[in-house]
Amino acid sequence: MSEEPKWTASWIATGLVIAQIILVIVLGGGEIPWLRYAGFALWALAAVFGWVPVYEFKKRGGVAQGDSYVKTTRLVDTGLYAIVRHPQFVAWPLMSVALALVSQRPLVVVMGAVAFVLACLDFRKVEARNIEKFGEPYLEYMERVPGWNFVAGLWRWMRRKTNSKG
């Protein structure tokens, strides 16, 4: 595989989300309470999609002791990975929308929109890398589990569970 560039769209999106967090802290929340509450709920969901994969990869991904959790040697398709192929790629867009809802400030909303788009841009690159790394099992996994749409993924997961019982 070729060496990864140092500045990818995902890294820039991460920087924008960090800037959003700082602006929310400095500027405070917006004036519409229900938008703030929706934003905090989305933020909590983003935290689940962002942190649980670290544990799941270390536990099930065949990561060598002391290596980064992303250095998996086995395809993980259980837990959150049975619902969506890229939970952490779901976390950043959710986080940027959450922060926009909490802040309700035009600058934070624009930064969130840009971060959302940038996070989406690296998705195809990650998919190609995973197909190269895991081959046919990953292609089959792609047919079963959506890349980003966690609502559809949850629905499919529940249907698989129901069908396996009956």
DSSP file (Angstrom, degrees, kcal/mol; ACC not computed):
  #  RESIDUE AA STRUCTURE BP1 BP2  ACC     N-H-->O    O-->H-N    N-H-->O    O-->H-N    TCO  KAPPA ALPHA  PHI   PSI    X-CA   Y-CA   Z-CA
    1    1 A M              0   0    0      0, 0.0     2,-0.1     0, 0.0     3,-0.1   0.000 360.0 360.0 360.0 149.0    0.0    0.0    0.0
    2    2 A S        -     0   0    0      1,-0.1     2,-0.1     0, 0.0     0, 0.0  -0.397 360.0 -91.2 -76.8 157.6    1.1    3.5   -0.6
    3    3 A E        -     0   0    0      1,-0.1    -1,-0.1    -2,-0.1     0, 0.0  -0.443  44.8-114.1 -69.3 139.6    2.0    5.8    2.2
    4    4 A E        -     0   0    0     -2,-0.1    -1,-0.1     1,-0.1     4,-0.0  -0.471  30.6-108.3 -73.6 142.2   -0.9    7.9    3.5
    5    5 A P        -     0   0    0      0, 0.0     3,-0.2     0, 0.0    -1,-0.1  -0.372  21.7-127.9 -66.9 152.6   -0.7   11.7    3.0
    6    6 A K  S    S+     0   0    0      1,-0.2     2,-0.7    -2,-0.0    -2,-0.0   0.832  97.7  46.1 -72.9 -31.8   -0.1   13.7    6.2
    7    7 A W  S    S+     0   0    0      4,-0.1    -1,-0.2     3,-0.0     2,-0.2  -0.861  73.1 168.5-117.2  97.5   -3.1   16.0    5.7
    8    8 A T     >  -     0   0    0     -2,-0.7     4,-1.9    -3,-0.2     3,-0.3  -0.560  50.8-104.2 -99.3 169.0   -6.3   14.2    4.8
    9    9 A A  H  > S+     0   0    0      1,-0.2     4,-2.6     2,-0.2     5,-0.2   0.865 121.4  57.4 -58.9 -35.9   -9.8   15.6    4.7
   10   10 A S  H  > S+     0   0    0      1,-0.2     4,-2.3     2,-0.2    -1,-0.2   0.878 104.4  50.5 -65.3 -37.6  -10.5   13.7    7.9
   11   11 A W  H  > S+     0   0    0     -3,-0.3     4,-2.2     2,-0.2    -1,-0.2   0.904 111.6  47.6 -67.2 -39.8   -7.7   15.4    9.7
   12   12 A I  H  X S+     0   0    0     -4,-1.9     4,-2.2     2,-0.2    -2,-0.2   0.916 111.3  51.3 -65.5 -41.8   -8.9   18.8    8.6
   13   13 A A  H  X S+     0   0    0     -4,-2.6     4,-2.4     1,-0.2    -2,-0.2   0.901 108.3  52.5 -60.4 -40.5  -12.5   17.8    9.7
   14   14 A T  H  X S+     0   0    0     -4,-2.3     4,-2.4     1,-0.2    -1,-0.2   0.920 108.2  50.4 -61.0 -44.2  -11.1   16.8   13.1
   15   15 A G  H  X S+     0   0    0     -4,-2.2     4,-2.3     1,-0.2    -1,-0.2   0.889 110.1  50.5 -60.5 -39.7   -9.5   20.2   13.4
   16   16 A L  H  X S+     0   0    0     -4,-2.2     4,-2.5     2,-0.2    -2,-0.2   0.896 109.2  50.4 -66.4 -39.7  -12.7   21.9   12.5
   17   17 A V  H  X S+     0   0    0     -4,-2.4     4,-2.5     2,-0.2    -2,-0.2   0.907 110.1  50.3 -65.2 -40.3  -14.6   19.9   15.1
   18   18 A I  H  X S+     0   0    0     -4,-2.4     4,-2.3     2,-0.2    -2,-0.2   0.917 110.6  49.7 -62.2 -42.0  -12.1   20.8   17.7
   19   19 A A  H  X S+     0   0    0     -4,-2.3     4,-2.5     1,-0.2    -2,-0.2   0.895 109.0  52.9 -62.8 -39.3  -12.5   24.5   16.7
   20   20 A Q  H  X S+     0   0    0     -4,-2.5     4,-2.6     2,-0.2    -2,-0.2   0.929 108.0  50.6 -59.8 -44.9  -16.3   24.0   17.0
   21   21 A I  H  X S+     0   0    0     -4,-2.5     4,-2.3     1,-0.2    -2,-0.2   0.926 110.7  48.8 -59.6 -45.5  -15.8   22.7   20.6
   22   22 A I  H  X S+     0   0    0     -4,-2.3     4,-2.7     1,-0.2    -1,-0.2   0.920 111.6  49.3 -61.3 -44.1  -13.7   25.6   21.6
   23   23 A L  H  X S+     0   0    0     -4,-2.5     4,-3.5     1,-0.2     5,-0.4   0.883 109.1  52.0 -64.8 -37.7  -16.2   28.1   20.1
   24   24 A V  H  X S+     0   0    0     -4,-2.6     4,-1.9     2,-0.2    -1,-0.2   0.913 112.2  46.7 -63.7 -40.7  -19.1   26.4   22.0
   25   25 A I  H  < S+     0   0    0     -4,-2.3    -2,-0.2    -5,-0.2    -1,-0.2   0.929 120.1  38.8 -65.0 -44.7  -17.1   26.7   25.2
   26   26 A V  H  < S+     0   0    0     -4,-2.7    -2,-0.2    -5,-0.2    -3,-0.2   0.923 127.4  32.2 -72.9 -45.6  -16.2   30.3   24.5
   27   27 A L  H  < S-     0   0    0     -4,-3.5    -3,-0.2    -5,-0.2    -2,-0.2   0.690 100.2-144.2 -89.5 -19.8  -19.5   31.5   23.0
   28   28 A G     <  -     0   0    0     -4,-1.9    -1,-0.2    -5,-0.4    -2,-0.1  -0.189  35.4 -39.4  81.6-179.5  -21.9   29.2   25.0
   29   29 A G        -     0   0    0      1,-0.1    74,-0.3    -4,-0.1    73,-0.1  -0.333  63.5-100.3 -81.6 162.5  -25.1   27.6   23.8
   30   30 A G        -     0   0    0     72,-3.0    74,-0.1    71,-0.2    -1,-0.1  -0.061  31.0-106.1 -74.9 179.3  -27.7   29.1   21.6
   31   31 A E  S    S+     0   0    0     73,-0.2    -1,-0.1    72,-0.1    73,-0.1   0.618  95.7  83.3 -86.2 -14.8  -31.0   30.6   22.6
   32   32 A I    >>  -     0   0    0      1,-0.2     4,-1.8    70,-0.1     3,-0.6  -0.799  62.6-163.0 -97.7 105.9  -33.3   27.7   21.5
   33   33 A P  H 3> S+     0   0    0      0, 0.0     4,-2.7     0, 0.0     5,-0.2   0.874  84.6  54.1 -58.2 -43.8  -33.4   25.1   24.3
   34   34 A W  H 3> S+     0   0    0      1,-0.2     4,-2.1     2,-0.2     5,-0.1   0.833 108.1  51.3 -66.0 -29.4  -34.8   22.2   22.3
   35   35 A L  H <> S+     0   0    0     -3,-0.6     4,-2.4     2,-0.2    -1,-0.2   0.901 109.8  50.0 -69.3 -40.3  -32.0   22.6   19.7
   36   36 A R  H  X S+     0   0    0     -4,-1.8     4,-2.5     2,-0.2    -2,-0.2   0.934 111.8  48.0 -60.6 -45.7  -29.4   22.6   22.5
   37   37 A Y  H  X S+     0   0    0     -4,-2.7     4,-2.3     1,-0.2    -2,-0.2   0.910 111.7  49.3 -62.9 -42.5  -30.9   19.4   24.0
   38   38 A A  H  X S+     0   0    0     -4,-2.1     4,-2.4    -5,-0.2    -1,-0.2   0.902 110.8  51.9 -61.8 -40.2  -31.0   17.7   20.6
   39   39 A G  H  X S+     0   0    0     -4,-2.4     4,-2.4     2,-0.2    -2,-0.2   0.914 109.3  48.0 -63.1 -43.7  -27.4   18.7   20.1
   40   40 A F  H  X S+     0   0    0     -4,-2.5     4,-2.1     2,-0.2    -1,-0.2   0.877 111.1  51.5 -66.2 -36.4  -26.3   17.2   23.4
   41   41 A A  H  X S+     0   0    0     -4,-2.3     4,-2.0     2,-0.2    -2,-0.2   0.923 112.1  46.2 -64.2 -43.6  -28.2   14.0   22.7
   42   42 A L  H  X S+     0   0    0     -4,-2.4     4,-2.7     1,-0.2    -2,-0.2   0.877 109.2  55.9 -64.9 -37.3  -26.5   13.8   19.3
   43   43 A W  H  X S+     0   0    0     -4,-2.4     4,-2.1     2,-0.2    -1,-0.2   0.912 106.9  49.5 -61.0 -43.1  -23.2   14.5   21.0
   44   44 A A  H  X S+     0   0    0     -4,-2.1     4,-1.8     2,-0.2    -1,-0.2   0.913 111.3  49.0 -62.6 -42.6  -23.7   11.6   23.3
   45   45 A L  H  X S+     0   0    0     -4,-2.0     4,-2.3     1,-0.2    -2,-0.2   0.905 109.6  52.3 -63.0 -41.3  -24.5    9.3   20.4
   46   46 A A  H  X S+     0   0    0     -4,-2.7     4,-1.8     1,-0.2    -1,-0.2   0.878 105.6  55.2 -61.6 -37.9  -21.3   10.6   18.6
   47   47 A A  H  X S+     0   0    0     -4,-2.1     4,-2.5     2,-0.2     5,-0.4   0.902 107.5  49.2 -62.9 -40.5  -19.3    9.7   21.7
   48   48 A V  H  X S+     0   0    0     -4,-1.8     4,-1.9     1,-0.2    -2,-0.2   0.953 113.8  45.2 -62.1 -49.5  -20.6    6.1   21.5
   49   49 A F  H  < S+     0   0    0     -4,-2.3    42,-0.3     1,-0.2    -1,-0.2   0.760 117.3  47.1 -66.6 -24.1  -19.7    5.9   17.8
   50   50 A G  H  < S+     0   0    0     -4,-1.8     4,-0.2    -5,-0.2    -2,-0.2   0.860 121.9  27.8 -85.5 -37.2  -16.3    7.5   18.5
   51   51 A W  H >X S+     0   0    0     -4,-2.5     4,-1.0    -5,-0.2     3,-1.0   0.818 105.8  66.7-100.3 -34.1  -15.0    5.6   21.5
   52   52 A V  H 3X S+     0   0    0     -4,-1.9     4,-2.5    -5,-0.4     3,-0.4   0.883  95.0  61.1 -58.9 -39.3  -16.6    2.1   21.4
   53   53 A P  H 3> S+     0   0    0      0, 0.0     4,-2.9     0, 0.0     5,-0.3   0.826  96.3  60.9 -58.1 -30.1  -14.7    1.1   18.2
   54   54 A V  H <> S+     0   0    0     -3,-1.0     4,-1.9    -4,-0.2    -2,-0.2   0.951 110.4  40.2 -59.5 -48.2  -11.4    1.6   20.1
   55   55 A Y  H  X S+     0   0    0     -4,-1.0     4,-2.3    -3,-0.4     5,-0.2   0.925 115.7  50.9 -65.2 -46.4  -12.4   -1.1   22.5
   56   56 A E  H  X S+     0   0    0     -4,-2.5     4,-3.0     1,-0.2     5,-0.4   0.900 111.0  47.6 -63.6 -41.6  -13.9   -3.4   19.9
   57   57 A F  H  X S+     0   0    0     -4,-2.9     4,-2.2     1,-0.2     6,-0.6   0.923 113.1  48.1 -64.9 -43.2  -10.8   -3.2   17.6
   58   58 A K  H  < S+     0   0    0     -4,-1.9     5,-0.2    -5,-0.3    -2,-0.2   0.880 119.3  40.0 -65.0 -35.9   -8.5   -3.9   20.5
   59   59 A K  H  < S+     0   0    0     -4,-2.3    -2,-0.2    -5,-0.2    -1,-0.2   0.899 135.1  13.7 -79.5 -41.9  -10.6   -6.9   21.7
   60   60 A R  H  < S+     0   0    0     -4,-3.0    -3,-0.2    -5,-0.2    -2,-0.2   0.509 107.3  78.3-116.4  -7.5  -11.6   -8.4   18.4
   61   61 A G  S  < S-     0   0    0     -4,-2.2    12,-3.3    -5,-0.4    13,-1.9   0.413  95.0-116.9 -91.5   3.2   -9.4   -7.0   15.7
   62   62 A G        +     0   0    0     10,-0.2     2,-0.3     1,-0.2    -4,-0.1   0.848  49.6 174.1  67.1  33.3   -6.2   -9.0   16.3
   63   63 A V        -     0   0    0     -6,-0.6    -1,-0.2    -5,-0.2     9,-0.1  -0.598  32.6-117.5 -76.8 129.8   -4.3   -5.8   17.2
   64   64 A A    >   -     0   0    0      7,-0.5     3,-2.4    -2,-0.3     7,-0.1  -0.340  41.8 -84.7 -65.9 146.8   -0.8   -6.6   18.4
   65   65 A Q  T 3  S+     0   0    0      1,-0.3    -1,-0.1    -2,-0.0     3,-0.1  -0.287 116.7  12.8 -52.7 126.8    0.1   -5.7   22.0
   66   66 A G  T 3  S+     0   0    0      1,-0.3    -1,-0.3    -3,-0.1     2,-0.1   0.280 100.6 120.3  88.2 -10.6    1.2   -2.0   22.1
   67   67 A D  S <  S-     0   0    0     -3,-2.4    -1,-0.3     1,-0.1    -4,-0.1  -0.425  74.8 -88.6 -82.1 161.5    0.0   -1.2   18.5
   68   68 A S    >   -     0   0    0      1,-0.1     3,-1.9    -2,-0.1    -4,-0.1  -0.367  36.9-116.7 -63.0 146.5   -2.6    1.4   17.6
   69   69 A Y  T 3  S+     0   0    0      1,-0.3    -1,-0.1    -6,-0.1    -6,-0.1   0.726 112.4  64.4 -60.5 -22.1   -6.2    0.1   17.7
   70   70 A V  T 3  S+     0   0    0      1,-0.2     2,-1.6     2,-0.1    -1,-0.3   0.572  77.7  88.1 -80.2  -7.2   -6.5    0.8   14.0
   71   71 A K    <   +     0   0    0     -3,-1.9    -7,-0.5    -7,-0.1    -1,-0.2  -0.404  64.2 166.5 -89.0  60.7   -3.8   -1.8   13.1
   72   72 A T        -     0   0    0     -2,-1.6   -10,-0.2    -9,-0.1    -9,-0.1  -0.403  30.5-171.8 -75.7 151.6   -6.3   -4.6   12.9
   73   73 A T  S    S+     0   0    0    -12,-3.3     2,-0.4     1,-0.1   -11,-0.2   0.439  72.5  54.5-116.9  -8.7   -5.4   -8.0   11.4
   74   74 A R  S    S-     0   0    0    -13,-1.9     2,-0.4   -17,-0.1    -1,-0.1  -0.954  88.6-109.2-126.4 146.6   -9.0   -9.4   11.4
   75   75 A L        -     0   0    0     -2,-0.4     2,-0.6    59,-0.1   -13,-0.0  -0.598  31.1-149.4 -71.2 126.1  -12.2   -8.1   10.0
   76   76 A V        +     0   0    0     -2,-0.4   -15,-0.1     1,-0.1   -19,-0.1  -0.893  31.6 156.4-101.5 121.4  -14.5   -7.0   12.9
   77   77 A D        +     0   0    0     -2,-0.6     2,-0.2     5,-0.1    -1,-0.1   0.039  46.8  87.1-133.4  26.3  -18.2   -7.3   12.1
   78   78 A T  S >  S+     0   0    0      4,-0.1     3,-1.7     3,-0.1     5,-0.2  -0.680  80.0  12.8-117.6 174.1  -19.7   -7.6   15.6
   79   79 A G  G >  S-     0   0    0      1,-0.3     3,-1.8    -2,-0.2     4,-0.3  -0.355 137.6  -7.9  61.2-136.4  -20.9   -5.0   18.1
   80   80 A L  G >> S+     0   0    0      1,-0.3     4,-2.4     2,-0.2     3,-1.6   0.811 133.8  66.5 -60.1 -29.0  -21.2   -1.5   16.5
   81   81 A Y  G <4 S+     0   0    0     -3,-1.7    -1,-0.3     1,-0.3    -2,-0.2   0.565  92.1  60.7 -72.9  -7.4  -19.5   -3.0   13.4
   82   82 A A  G <4 S+     0   0    0     -3,-1.8    -1,-0.3    -4,-0.1    -2,-0.2   0.551 112.6  38.7 -87.1 -11.1  -22.6   -5.2   12.9
   83   83 A I  T <4 S+     0   0    0     -3,-1.6     2,-0.3     1,-0.4    -2,-0.2   0.777 131.5   7.8-104.7 -40.5  -24.6   -2.0   12.5
   84   84 A V     <  -     0   0    0     -4,-2.4    -1,-0.4    61,-0.1    63,-0.2  -0.996  59.9-138.7-147.5 139.6  -22.3    0.3   10.6
   85   85 A R  S    S+     0   0    0     61,-2.6    62,-0.2    -2,-0.3    63,-0.1   0.799  99.7  32.4 -70.0 -28.0  -19.0   -0.4    8.9
   86   86 A H    >>  +     0   0    0     61,-1.5     4,-1.2    60,-0.3     3,-0.5  -0.603  61.8 167.1-133.2  73.1  -17.3    2.9   10.0
   87   87 A P  H 3> S+     0   0    0      0, 0.0     4,-1.9     0, 0.0     3,-0.3   0.868  81.5  51.4 -56.3 -38.8  -18.6    4.0   13.4
   88   88 A Q  H 3> S+     0   0    0      1,-0.2     4,-1.4     2,-0.2   -38,-0.1   0.830 106.2  54.1 -72.2 -28.5  -15.9    6.6   13.8
   89   89 A F  H <4 S+     0   0    0     -3,-0.5    -1,-0.2     1,-0.2    34,-0.1   0.730 110.3  48.9 -72.9 -20.6  -16.6    8.1   10.4
   90   90 A V  H  X S+     0   0    0     -4,-1.2     4,-2.0    -3,-0.3    -2,-0.2   0.817 104.2  61.7 -79.3 -34.6  -20.2    8.4   11.7
   91   91 A A  H  X S+     0   0    0     -4,-1.9     4,-2.8   -42,-0.3    -2,-0.2   0.905  99.4  52.0 -61.7 -45.4  -19.0   10.0   14.9
   92   92 A W  H  X S+     0   0    0     -4,-1.4     4,-2.6     2,-0.2     5,-0.2   0.935 111.4  44.2 -65.1 -47.5  -17.4   13.1   13.3
   93   93 A P  H  > S+     0   0    0      0, 0.0     4,-2.2     0, 0.0     5,-0.2   0.921 115.3  50.0 -61.5 -39.6  -20.4   14.2   11.2
   94   94 A L  H  X S+     0   0    0     -4,-2.0     4,-2.8     1,-0.2    -2,-0.2   0.922 111.3  49.6 -60.8 -42.3  -22.7   13.6   14.2
   95   95 A M  H  X S+     0   0    0     -4,-2.8     4,-2.7     2,-0.2     5,-0.2   0.912 109.6  50.2 -63.3 -43.4  -20.4   15.6   16.4
   96   96 A S  H  X S+     0   0    0     -4,-2.6     4,-1.7     1,-0.2    -1,-0.2   0.900 113.9  44.7 -66.2 -38.1  -20.3   18.5   13.9
   97   97 A V  H  X S+     0   0    0     -4,-2.2     4,-2.3    -5,-0.2    -2,-0.2   0.917 112.5  53.0 -68.3 -42.2  -24.1   18.6   13.6
   98   98 A A  H  X S+     0   0    0     -4,-2.8     4,-2.5     1,-0.2    -2,-0.2   0.924 109.7  47.5 -58.0 -46.6  -24.4   18.3   17.4
   99   99 A L  H  X S+     0   0    0     -4,-2.7     4,-2.7     1,-0.2     5,-0.3   0.865 109.8  52.9 -66.0 -35.8  -22.1   21.2   18.0
  100  100 A A  H  X S+     0   0    0     -4,-1.7     4,-2.7    -5,-0.2    -1,-0.2   0.908 111.3  47.1 -63.8 -41.0  -23.9   23.3   15.5
  101  101 A L  H  < S+     0   0    0     -4,-2.3   -71,-0.2     2,-0.2    -2,-0.2   0.895 114.3  46.3 -68.0 -40.0  -27.2   22.6   17.3
  102  102 A V  H  < S+     0   0    0     -4,-2.5   -72,-3.0    -5,-0.2    -2,-0.2   0.943 122.2  35.5 -66.7 -46.8  -25.8   23.3   20.7
  103  103 A S  H  < S-     0   0    0     -4,-2.7    -2,-0.2   -74,-0.3    -3,-0.2   0.937  75.9-166.8 -74.2 -49.4  -24.1   26.6   19.6
  104  104 A Q     <  +     0   0    0     -4,-2.7   -73,-0.2    -5,-0.3    -3,-0.1   0.746  42.0 135.6  62.2  24.8  -26.7   27.9   17.1
  105  105 A R     >  -     0   0    0     -5,-0.2     4,-2.4     1,-0.1     3,-0.3  -0.873  62.2-129.1-103.2 135.6  -24.0   30.4   15.9
  106  106 A P  H  > S+     0   0    0      0, 0.0     4,-2.7     0, 0.0     5,-0.2   0.870 107.0  51.6 -52.7 -43.5  -23.5   30.9   12.2
  107  107 A L  H  > S+     0   0    0      1,-0.2     4,-2.5     2,-0.2     5,-0.2   0.914 111.9  46.1 -61.5 -43.0  -19.7   30.3   12.3
  108  108 A V  H  > S+     0   0    0     -3,-0.3     4,-2.1     2,-0.2    -1,-0.2   0.874 112.4  51.3 -68.1 -37.4  -20.1   27.1   14.2
  109  109 A V  H  X S+     0   0    0     -4,-2.4     4,-2.2     2,-0.2    -2,-0.2   0.926 112.0  46.2 -64.4 -45.5  -22.8   25.9   11.8
  110  110 A V  H  X S+     0   0    0     -4,-2.7     4,-2.4     2,-0.2     5,-0.2   0.919 112.4  50.1 -64.8 -44.1  -20.6   26.6    8.8
  111  111 A M  H  X S+     0   0    0     -4,-2.5     4,-2.6    -5,-0.2    -1,-0.2   0.901 111.0  50.5 -60.6 -39.7  -17.6   24.9   10.3
  112  112 A G  H  X S+     0   0    0     -4,-2.1     4,-2.4     2,-0.2    -2,-0.2   0.893 108.8  50.9 -64.9 -40.6  -19.8   21.9   11.1
  113  113 A A  H  X S+     0   0    0     -4,-2.2     4,-2.1     2,-0.2    -2,-0.2   0.918 112.6  46.1 -64.0 -42.6  -21.1   21.8    7.5
  114  114 A V  H  X S+     0   0    0     -4,-2.4     4,-2.7     2,-0.2    -2,-0.2   0.922 112.8  49.8 -65.9 -43.9  -17.5   21.9    6.1
  115  115 A A  H  X S+     0   0    0     -4,-2.6     4,-2.5    -5,-0.2    -2,-0.2   0.895 109.1  53.5 -60.9 -39.9  -16.3   19.2    8.6
  116  116 A F  H  X S+     0   0    0     -4,-2.4     4,-1.6     2,-0.2    -1,-0.2   0.943 111.8  43.6 -59.2 -50.2  -19.3   17.0    7.7
  117  117 A V  H  X S+     0   0    0     -4,-2.1     4,-1.4     1,-0.2    -2,-0.2   0.919 113.5  51.0 -63.9 -44.9  -18.4   17.2    4.0
  118  118 A L  H  X S+     0   0    0     -4,-2.7     4,-0.9     1,-0.2     3,-0.2   0.891 107.7  52.5 -62.8 -39.7  -14.7   16.7    4.6
  119  119 A A  H  < S+     0   0    0     -4,-2.5     3,-0.4     1,-0.2     4,-0.3   0.876 108.1  52.6 -63.1 -36.0  -15.3   13.6    6.8
  120  120 A C  H >< S+     0   0    0     -4,-1.6     3,-1.1     1,-0.2     4,-0.5   0.816  98.1  66.5 -67.9 -30.5  -17.4   12.2    4.0
  121  121 A L  H 3< S+     0   0    0     -4,-1.4     4,-0.4     1,-0.3     3,-0.4   0.827  98.5  50.1 -64.4 -33.7  -14.6   12.6    1.4
  122  122 A D  T 3X S+     0   0    0     -4,-0.9     4,-2.1    -3,-0.4    -1,-0.3   0.565  86.8  89.6 -82.0  -7.2  -12.2   10.1    3.0
  123  123 A F  H <> S+     0   0    0     -3,-1.1     4,-2.4    -4,-0.3    -1,-0.2   0.919  86.4  47.5 -57.9 -48.7  -14.9    7.4    3.1
  124  124 A R  H  > S+     0   0    0     -4,-0.5     4,-2.5    -3,-0.4    -1,-0.2   0.873 110.1  53.8 -62.7 -37.2  -14.2    5.9   -0.3
  125  125 A K  H  > S+     0   0    0     -4,-0.4     4,-2.1     2,-0.2    -1,-0.2   0.910 109.9  47.2 -63.2 -42.0  -10.5    5.9    0.4
  126  126 A V  H  X S+     0   0    0     -4,-2.1     4,-2.3     2,-0.2    -2,-0.2   0.900 110.9  51.9 -66.7 -41.0  -11.0    3.9    3.6
  127  127 A E  H  X S+     0   0    0     -4,-2.4     4,-2.4     2,-0.2    -2,-0.2   0.935 110.0  48.6 -60.5 -46.2  -13.4    1.5    1.8
  128  128 A A  H  X S+     0   0    0     -4,-2.5     4,-2.3     1,-0.2    -1,-0.2   0.904 110.9  51.0 -61.0 -41.9  -10.8    0.8   -0.9
  129  129 A R  H  X S+     0   0    0     -4,-2.1     4,-2.1     1,-0.2    -1,-0.2   0.899 111.2  47.9 -62.5 -41.1   -8.1    0.3    1.7
  130  130 A N  H  X S+     0   0    0     -4,-2.3     4,-3.0     2,-0.2     5,-0.4   0.866 109.6  51.9 -71.0 -35.6  -10.3   -2.2    3.5
  131  131 A I  H  X S+     0   0    0     -4,-2.4     4,-2.2     1,-0.2    -2,-0.2   0.926 112.4  47.0 -63.5 -43.2  -11.2   -4.1    0.4
  132  132 A E  H  < S+     0   0    0     -4,-2.3    -2,-0.2    -5,-0.2    -1,-0.2   0.896 117.4  43.3 -62.7 -40.5   -7.5   -4.4   -0.4
  133  133 A K  H  < S+     0   0    0     -4,-2.1    -2,-0.2    -5,-0.2    -1,-0.2   0.903 130.0  20.9 -74.5 -43.1   -6.7   -5.5    3.2
  134  134 A F  H  < S-     0   0    0     -4,-3.0     4,-0.3     1,-0.2    -3,-0.2   0.579  86.8-169.4-109.8 -12.9   -9.5   -8.0    3.7
  135  135 A G    >X  +     0   0    0     -4,-2.2     4,-1.5    -5,-0.4     3,-1.0  -0.267  62.8   3.0  66.5-140.6  -10.7   -9.0    0.2
  136  136 A E  H 3> S+     0   0    0      1,-0.3     4,-2.4     2,-0.2     5,-0.2   0.839 126.4  59.3 -55.3 -42.2  -13.8  -10.9   -0.4
  137  137 A P  H 3> S+     0   0    0      0, 0.0     4,-2.1     0, 0.0    -1,-0.3   0.879 106.7  49.6 -57.0 -34.5  -14.9  -11.1    3.2
  138  138 A Y  H <> S+     0   0    0     -3,-1.0     4,-2.5    -4,-0.3    -2,-0.2   0.897 107.6  53.1 -70.9 -38.0  -15.0   -7.3    3.3
  139  139 A L  H  X S+     0   0    0     -4,-1.5     4,-1.2     2,-0.2    -1,-0.2   0.898 111.1  47.3 -61.8 -39.6  -17.1   -7.2    0.0
  140  140 A E  H  X S+     0   0    0     -4,-2.4     4,-1.4     1,-0.2     3,-0.3   0.899 110.5  52.2 -66.1 -40.5  -19.6   -9.6    1.7
  141  141 A Y  H  X S+     0   0    0     -4,-2.1     4,-2.7    -5,-0.2     3,-0.2   0.888 104.2  57.3 -60.7 -40.5  -19.6   -7.4    4.8
  142  142 A M  H  < S+     0   0    0     -4,-2.5    -1,-0.2     1,-0.2    -2,-0.2   0.834 105.0  51.7 -60.8 -32.9  -20.3   -4.4    2.6
  143  143 A E  H  < S+     0   0    0     -4,-1.2    -1,-0.2    -3,-0.3    -2,-0.2   0.837 116.2  40.0 -72.1 -32.3  -23.4   -6.1    1.3
  144  144 A R  H  < S+     0   0    0     -4,-1.4    -2,-0.2    -3,-0.2    -1,-0.2   0.859 117.4  41.9 -82.8 -38.8  -24.7   -6.8    4.9
  145  145 A V  S  < S-     0   0    0     -4,-2.7    -1,-0.2    -5,-0.1   -61,-0.1  -0.938  79.0-124.3-124.1 128.1  -23.8   -3.6    6.7
  146  146 A P        -     0   0    0      0, 0.0   -61,-2.6     0, 0.0   -60,-0.3  -0.290  17.3-131.7 -65.7 154.0  -24.2    0.0    5.6
  147  147 A G  S    S-     0   0    0    -63,-0.2   -61,-1.5   -62,-0.2   -58,-0.1   0.927  91.5  -9.1 -70.7 -46.6  -21.1    2.2    5.6
  148  148 A W  S    S+     0   0    0    -63,-0.1     2,-1.6   -64,-0.1     3,-0.1   0.668 102.7  99.1-124.7 -32.4  -22.6    5.2    7.4
  149  149 A N     >  +     0   0    0      1,-0.2     4,-2.4     2,-0.1     5,-0.1  -0.445  40.4 174.6 -74.9  89.7  -26.4    4.9    7.8
  150  150 A F  H  > S+     0   0    0     -2,-1.6     4,-2.3     1,-0.2    -1,-0.2   0.752  76.3  58.3 -69.9 -23.7  -26.7    3.6   11.4
  151  151 A V  H  > S+     0   0    0      2,-0.2     4,-2.1     1,-0.2    -1,-0.2   0.953 111.4  40.7 -68.7 -49.1  -30.5    3.8   11.3
  152  152 A A  H  > S+     0   0    0      1,-0.2     4,-2.8     2,-0.2    -2,-0.2   0.888 115.4  53.6 -63.1 -38.7  -30.6    1.4    8.3
  153  153 A G  H  X S+     0   0    0     -4,-2.4     4,-2.5     2,-0.2    -2,-0.2   0.898 108.2  48.1 -63.7 -41.2  -27.8   -0.7    9.9
  154  154 A L  H  X S+     0   0    0     -4,-2.3     4,-2.5     2,-0.2    -1,-0.2   0.909 112.2  50.2 -64.5 -42.1  -29.8   -1.0   13.2
  155  155 A W  H  X S+     0   0    0     -4,-2.1     4,-2.2     2,-0.2    -2,-0.2   0.940 113.0  45.5 -60.6 -48.9  -32.9   -2.0   11.2
  156  156 A R  H  X S+     0   0    0     -4,-2.8     4,-2.6     1,-0.2    -2,-0.2   0.899 112.1  52.3 -61.9 -41.4  -30.9   -4.7    9.3
  157  157 A W  H  X S+     0   0    0     -4,-2.5     4,-2.4     2,-0.2    -1,-0.2   0.917 109.8  48.1 -61.8 -44.3  -29.2   -5.9   12.4
  158  158 A M  H  X S+     0   0    0     -4,-2.5     4,-2.5     1,-0.2    -1,-0.2   0.894 111.9  50.2 -64.0 -39.7  -32.6   -6.3   14.2
  159  159 A R  H  X S+     0   0    0     -4,-2.2     4,-2.9     2,-0.2    -2,-0.2   0.908 110.0  50.1 -64.7 -41.8  -34.0   -8.2   11.1
  160  160 A R  H  X S+     0   0    0     -4,-2.6     4,-2.1     2,-0.2    -2,-0.2   0.919 112.1  48.2 -61.5 -43.1  -31.0  -10.5   11.1
  161  161 A K  H  X S+     0   0    0     -4,-2.4     4,-1.0     2,-0.2    -2,-0.2   0.914 114.0  46.4 -63.6 -43.0  -31.4  -11.2   14.8
  162  162 A T  H  X S+     0   0    0     -4,-2.5     4,-1.3     1,-0.2     3,-0.5   0.917 113.4  48.7 -65.4 -44.1  -35.2  -11.9   14.3
  163  163 A N  H  < S+     0   0    0     -4,-2.9    -1,-0.2     1,-0.2    -2,-0.2   0.833 107.8  54.5 -67.1 -32.2  -34.6  -14.1   11.3
  164  164 A S  H  < S+     0   0    0     -4,-2.1    -1,-0.2    -5,-0.2    -2,-0.2   0.746 108.6  49.5 -74.1 -21.6  -31.9  -16.1   13.0
  165  165 A K  H  <        0   0    0     -4,-1.0    -1,-0.2    -3,-0.5    -2,-0.2   0.767 360.0 360.0 -83.7 -27.1  -34.3  -16.9   15.9
  166  166 A G     <        0   0    0     -4,-1.3    -2,-0.2    -5,-0.1    -1,-0.2   0.435 360.0 360.0-103.3 360.0  -37.2  -18.0   13.7
